[in-house]
Amino acid sequence: MTGKKYWLFLGLILLQGIYSISYSQDGFFKETELEILEFPGETVYKLRSSGELLNGHFKIQRTLGGYYQSRFVNGKPDGKWEQFNSNNKLLKEVNRLNGVLHGKNITYHPGTDKISTEIHFSEGQMDGPYVKQTLDGVVLEQRTYKAGKLDGVEKEFYKDGTLQKMVTYRDGLKTGMYEEYNEKGRLKTKVNYLNDLKSGTEELYNRDGTLVARISYKEGKRTEHQNITAIRQVK
């Protein structure tokens, strides 16, 4: 190799090295500059131009507006991942461990610092309390997960905070009493569940809280229907 070619070759190697290192430092990119690979439970980011995985802390401009930022390790978000709108208002906080959802995750009502939803993850699975609430802080949904499955009491509320539904889960299956209420707080229906199937007697009520029917179930199958209103009329 001649001297001229040697120095040209050496220069190209040095430039390639500098180019590679530059993408392993903190920086800024547009989404269009990245290849974003979605896998079950994780997302990997790499440069379209070179195929290199992101390493460092980066701010990434979204195609639809706003941006998000996070620390990346081998192309995977690691630690706190934050998404902002075009006015720099925080929209979402997500915690990841080696690219996998892990810890508390929060979404905010757009343009405010009021929490909309809060959920906990452990190694990619929902694990712990989940809460959804209105801009005024009224709880709309409340439940608990264990290893990705519903476990414990689940509650849903009307916008004024009145209880709408309540049921207990065990290992992802409805197990225990299910109760549903109308907007006035009066009972509409209640029935017991066993392994996600109706079991025992279901009671149905009208809007003023009067019992109107009883329906018996065994392993999810209806065995008897008793019309209470008709019985009262006969009496």
C-alpha positions in Angstrom: 0.0 0.0 0.0 1.4 3.4 -1.0 1.9 6.1 1.5 -1.0 8.2 0.2 -3.4 5.3 0.2 -2.2 4.3 3.7 -3.0 7.7 5.2 -6.3 7.8 3.4 -7.2 4.4 4.8 -6.1 5.4 8.3 -8.1 8.6 8.1 -11.3 6.7 7.2 -10.8 4.4 10.1 -10.4 7.3 12.5 -13.4 9.0 11.1 -15.5 5.9 11.5 -14.3 5.6 15.1 -15.3 9.2 15.9 -18.6 8.7 14.2 -19.4 5.6 16.3 -18.4 7.3 19.6 -20.5 10.3 18.9 -23.7 8.2 19.0 -22.7 6.7 22.3 -22.9 10.1 24.1 -25.8 12.3 25.2 -27.6 13.9 22.2 -30.8 14.8 20.3 -32.5 13.0 17.4 -35.7 13.1 15.4 -37.8 9.9 15.3 -37.3 9.8 11.6 -33.5 9.3 12.2 -34.2 6.2 14.3 -35.3 2.6 13.7 -37.6 1.7 16.5 -38.0 -2.1 17.0 -40.9 -3.3 19.0 -40.6 -6.7 20.8 -42.9 -8.3 23.4 -42.4 -6.3 26.6 -39.5 -4.1 25.3 -38.5 -1.5 22.6 -35.1 -1.1 21.0 -33.8 2.1 19.4 -31.0 2.3 16.8 -29.7 4.7 14.2 -31.0 4.3 10.7 -27.8 5.6 9.2 -25.4 3.2 10.9 -27.5 0.6 12.7 -25.8 1.5 16.0 -27.7 1.1 19.2 -28.3 4.2 21.3 -26.2 4.5 24.5 -26.4 7.5 26.7 -29.1 10.1 27.5 -31.1 11.3 24.5 -33.9 13.6 23.7 -36.0 12.4 20.8 -38.4 14.6 18.8 -41.7 12.9 18.0 -43.1 13.0 14.5 -46.5 13.9 15.9 -45.2 16.7 18.1 -43.4 17.0 21.4 -40.6 14.8 22.5 -39.5 12.2 24.9 -36.2 11.6 26.8 -34.5 8.8 28.5 -31.2 7.1 29.2 -30.5 4.2 26.8 -28.3 1.2 27.4 -27.7 -1.0 24.3 -30.6 0.6 22.6 -33.0 0.0 25.4 -34.6 2.7 27.6 -33.2 2.3 31.2 -34.5 4.2 34.1 -37.0 7.1 33.8 -38.6 7.7 30.4 -40.5 11.0 30.0 -42.8 12.2 27.3 -43.5 16.0 26.8 -45.9 17.9 24.6 -44.8 20.7 22.3 -45.2 23.2 25.2 -42.8 21.2 27.4 -45.6 19.9 29.6 -45.0 16.4 31.0 -47.5 13.9 29.6 -46.1 10.6 30.8 -43.5 9.1 33.1 -42.4 5.5 32.5 -39.8 3.5 34.5 -37.9 0.7 32.7 -35.2 -1.7 33.7 -33.1 -2.9 30.7 -35.9 -1.9 28.4 -38.7 -3.6 30.4 -41.4 -1.8 32.3 -40.5 -1.8 35.9 -41.8 0.5 38.7 -44.4 3.3 38.8 -45.8 4.6 35.6 -47.8 7.8 35.4 -49.9 9.6 32.7 -51.1 13.2 33.2 -54.1 15.0 32.0 -52.9 17.0 28.9 -51.5 20.4 29.7 -51.7 19.9 33.5 -49.7 18.4 36.3 -52.8 16.4 37.4 -52.4 12.6 37.4 -54.7 10.7 35.0 -53.5 7.1 35.6 -51.0 5.5 37.8 -49.9 1.8 37.5 -47.1 -0.3 38.8 -45.0 -2.9 36.9 -42.6 -5.5 37.9 -40.3 -6.9 35.1 -42.8 -6.2 32.4 -45.9 -7.3 34.2 -48.6 -5.2 35.9 -48.0 -5.7 39.6 -49.5 -3.5 42.3 -52.2 -0.8 42.4 -53.8 0.8 39.4 -55.8 4.1 39.7 -57.5 6.2 37.1 -59.0 9.6 38.1 -60.6 12.7 36.7 -58.9 16.1 36.3 -60.5 17.1 39.6 -59.0 14.1 41.4 -62.1 11.9 41.5 -61.2 8.2 41.3 -62.9 6.4 38.4 -61.2 3.0 38.5 -59.3 1.2 41.2 -57.8 -2.3 41.1 -54.8 -4.4 42.0 -52.6 -6.7 39.9 -50.3 -9.5 40.9 -47.9 -10.9 38.4 -49.9 -9.5 35.5 -53.3 -10.7 36.7 -56.1 -9.0 38.6 -56.0 -9.8 42.3 -58.1 -8.2 45.0 -61.0 -5.8 44.9 -61.8 -3.9 41.7 -63.9 -0.8 41.9 -65.4 1.5 39.2 -67.0 4.9 40.0 -69.3 7.5 38.4 -67.8 10.9 37.6 -69.1 12.2 40.9 -67.3 9.5 42.9 -70.4 7.3 43.5 -69.6 3.6 43.4 -70.7 1.9 40.2 -69.3 -1.6 40.4 -67.3 -3.7 42.8 -66.0 -7.2 42.5 -63.2 -9.4 43.9 -60.6 -11.2 41.8 -58.2 -14.0 42.6 -55.5 -15.0 40.2 -57.3 -13.1 37.4 -60.7 -14.7 38.0 -63.8 -13.2 39.5 -64.2 -14.9 42.9 -66.6 -13.5 45.4 -69.5 -11.0 45.4 -70.1 -8.7 42.4 -72.2 -5.6 43.1 -73.4 -2.9 40.7 -75.1 0.4 41.6 -77.0 3.1 39.8 -76.1 6.8 39.7 -78.1 7.4 42.9 -76.1 4.8 44.8 -78.9 2.2 44.9 -78.1 -1.4 44.3 -78.9 -2.7 40.7 -77.6 -6.2 40.9 -75.5 -8.5 43.1 -74.3 -12.1 42.5 -71.5 -14.3 43.7 -68.8 -15.6 41.4 -66.6 -18.7 41.7 -63.7 -19.1 39.3 -65.2 -16.4 37.0 -68.6 -18.1 36.8 -71.8 -17.0 38.4 -72.6 -19.2 41.4 -75.7 -19.0 43.7 -78.4 -16.4 43.5 -78.3 -13.2 41.5 -80.6 -10.4 42.7 -81.9 -7.7 40.4 -83.3 -4.3 41.6 -85.2 -1.5 39.9 -84.2 2.2 40.1 -85.9 2.8 43.5 -84.0 -0.1 45.1 -86.9 -2.6 45.0 -86.0 -6.3 44.4 -87.6 -7.4 41.2 -86.0 -10.8 40.4 -83.9 -13.6 41.6 -81.9 -15.9 39.3 -80.1 -19.0 40.4 -76.8 -20.1 38.9 -74.7 -23.2 39.2 -71.2 -23.2 37.5 -72.3 -20.3 35.4 -75.5 -21.9 34.1 -79.0 -20.5 35.0 -81.0 -23.0 36.9 -84.0 -20.9 38.1 -85.6 -17.5 37.5 -88.0 -16.0 40.0 -89.9 -12.8 39.1 -90.5 -11.1 42.5 -92.8 -8.4 41.0 -95.1 -11.0 39.6 -95.2 -12.9 42.9 -96.1 -9.7 44.8 -98.9 -9.0 42.3 -100.4 -12.6 42.8 -100.3 -12.0 46.6 
